[in-house]
Amino acid sequence: MSRLSSFLTILALPIIAGCQANSEESGEIIYLPVEAVRISAQPGYQLTRSFTGVVLPAQRAEIAFEFSGTIENILVNEGDQVDVGELVAKLDTALLEIERRQLQAQLAESQADLRLTRANLLRQTSLESDGYASRQHRDELEAARDAVDARIRQLRAALDGNQVKQEKAHLYTPFAGVIGERFLEQGSAAAPGLPVLRVLETGRLEAHIGVPRELAGKLQPADEVSVIVGKELIGGKVLAVGAELKSRSHTVKVRIGLELEGALSGSLVQLQLPDRIGNTGFTIPLSALSASLRGLWRVYLLRPVGKDLFRVESRDLQLRYAGEREAFVEGGLHDGDLLVASGVHRVVPGQIVRIATERS
């Protein structure tokens, strides 16, 4: 043995001797205290699922003129508040005014022709009774009178049409709201049906959200639901559940009335729906889990081996759902089992421990 080895052996002897003396003096084995939880079997679990949609006004309309013309003026801008029936745009009506005057002149001419025809018809009737005129000429005058009368009715209808056009050259809001978008400007040529302004109703907002068919089938109109707009959790009421499955998303559109004011149209919204999963298993603290192999998760059971003492055993389980504090697992456990609830990194299978606290 070398001098260095002999020196180290001599140096270590007092240390070993001291350790043995301490153990002999105490005469007590100290077991690791652990926190335990007693589990019970459950027929399933409930989780909260979120579905994203968009906030829209209850009513929105893209208003347009019914006939073509040049826009004389647009009286509102984007973001302006408007009342129901408020004038927001109008077309140049100069040509309509000219047409109206022409029709009025033609009507006056036809009315004069009618008066003359009626006067001639009266004279013709008088002459015919005295035997100085033929019946044929009276028939011709009656036909002329009827033709002039029909012409007058036609001109009056044309004047009514002109009046309607002049009224429809003015664009009014269909409901109270806010101007969402302005598509045309003053001087632009308006075509029939071409949108001029978009009006969004204020005061009533809806969320349009795509929901899987299975969950949508559980919703009914007037059901109370919870939604998140921005960071605010608010209540909502189901207005309607669609009857059509969207081809791309394979979801059903659900309309929800929002108890909210001031949200912008187009804002994202999340619908929170409870979903019950009917798999038998156990709800355990998330802190009782540790990662195992092949995608499984591990827990540590406590088996009694003596008074207030327990042996640690490991079980690999399938994790079905994990929340913020709890998880739902399947397999390898029984109703009433005790598990290590926290500090699982401090224990190993076969270790003897004692329970410091027990959760229910």
FENTAQUI-V8048 format. One record per residue. N is the residue number from 1. OMEGA is omega in whole degrees, -180 to 180 (999 if undefined). Layout:
# FENTAQUI-V8048
N OMEGA
N OMEGA
This chain:
# FENTAQUI-V8048
1 -179
2 179
3 -178
4 179
5 180
6 -180
7 -180
8 179
9 179
10 -179
11 -176
12 -176
13 179
14 -178
15 179
16 -180
17 180
18 180
19 -179
20 -179
21 180
22 180
23 -179
24 -179
25 -177
26 179
27 -175
28 176
29 -180
30 180
31 -177
32 175
33 -180
34 173
35 -177
36 175
37 178
38 -173
39 176
40 -179
41 180
42 -178
43 -179
44 -180
45 -180
46 176
47 179
48 -180
49 -178
50 178
51 -174
52 177
53 -176
54 177
55 179
56 174
57 179
58 176
59 174
60 -177
61 171
62 -173
63 -175
64 174
65 -178
66 177
67 -174
68 178
69 178
70 -178
71 179
72 -177
73 169
74 -167
75 -177
76 176
77 179
78 180
79 179
80 174
81 -179
82 176
83 177
84 179
85 -179
86 178
87 -177
88 179
89 177
90 179
91 172
92 -175
93 -178
94 -179
95 177
96 177
97 178
98 178
99 -180
100 180
101 177
102 179
103 178
104 178
105 178
106 178
107 179
108 178
109 -180
110 178
111 176
112 177
113 -180
114 179
115 -180
116 -180
117 179
118 178
119 178
120 -180
121 177
122 179
123 -180
124 179
125 179
126 180
127 -179
128 178
129 178
130 178
131 -178
132 -179
133 -178
134 178
135 -178
136 -178
137 177
138 178
139 179
140 179
141 178
142 177
143 178
144 178
145 180
146 180
147 179
148 179
149 178
150 178
151 179
152 179
153 179
154 -180
155 178
156 176
157 178
158 177
159 176
160 178
161 177
162 179
163 178
164 179
165 180
166 177
167 -179
168 172
169 176
170 -175
171 -178
172 179
173 -179
174 179
175 178
176 -179
177 -179
178 178
179 -178
180 -179
181 178
182 -173
183 -176
184 -179
185 178
186 -179
187 179
188 176
189 179
190 177
191 179
192 178
193 179
194 -175
195 176
196 -178
197 171
198 -180
199 179
200 179
201 176
202 178
203 178
204 -180
205 179
206 170
207 175
208 -171
209 175
210 -176
211 176
212 -175
213 -177
214 -180
215 179
216 179
217 179
218 -179
219 178
220 175
221 -179
222 175
223 176
224 179
225 178
226 179
227 177
228 175
229 -172
230 176
231 -175
232 176
233 -177
234 177
235 178
236 180
237 180
238 178
239 -179
240 175
241 -176
242 179
243 -176
244 177
245 -179
246 -172
247 -176
248 -175
249 -176
250 177
251 178
252 -179
253 177
254 177
255 -177
256 174
257 -175
258 174
259 -171
260 175
261 174
262 178
263 -179
264 175
265 -178
266 178
267 178
268 180
269 178
270 176
271 179
272 -179
273 174
274 -180
275 -178
276 179
277 -173
278 176
279 179
280 -179
281 -174
282 172
283 -178
284 176
285 179
286 -180
287 179
288 -176
289 169
290 -176
291 176
292 -177
293 174
294 176
295 179
296 178
297 -172
298 171
299 -179
300 178
301 177
302 179
303 -178
304 178
305 -179
306 -179
307 177
308 179
309 -176
310 176
311 -179
312 174
313 -179
314 175
315 175
316 -173
317 173
318 179
319 -180
320 -178
321 178
322 175
323 -179
324 -176
325 -176
326 178
327 176
328 -174
329 179
330 170
331 169
332 -179
333 179
334 179
335 179
336 178
337 174
338 178
339 168
340 -172
341 -179
342 -179
343 -176
344 179
345 -177
346 -176
347 177
348 178
349 -180
350 -179
351 176
352 -178
353 172
354 -178
355 177
356 177
357 180
358 176
359 176
360 999
